[in-house]
Amino acid sequence: MEIDFVQRKEPATDVVTVKCKIKCLVIPAGTVDPGANFPIMSEDISKRSKLEIDTKEKHDLRGIATTPTESLGIVRNVPVNFAPGCTIYADFAVVKNQ
């Protein structure tokens, strides 16, 4: 498993990224945020992975966006593979592509 540290010049923010796979879709640099209340993914990733969005449960995402944002819904029990034998299952809030 390869973990990369990315440092941006402006603004000075360090983020951890990791290559992973959701179903057959390779994510070259998924952002790791252990302090997040729940993980998020774009609508594009959910569609490309053929995940069903449960639109009955939505989240107010004001704390993570510069404009008022509400999730489109939730995708549940998503397998995220980091390396052979290293798969976690998580629910993700789905956000509209920007």
Secondary structure, 3 states (H helix, E strand, C coil): CCEEEEECCCCCCEEEEEEEEECCEEEEEEEECCCCCCCEEEHHHHHHCCCCCECCCCCECHHHCCCCCECCEEEEEEEEEEECCEEEEEEEEEECCC
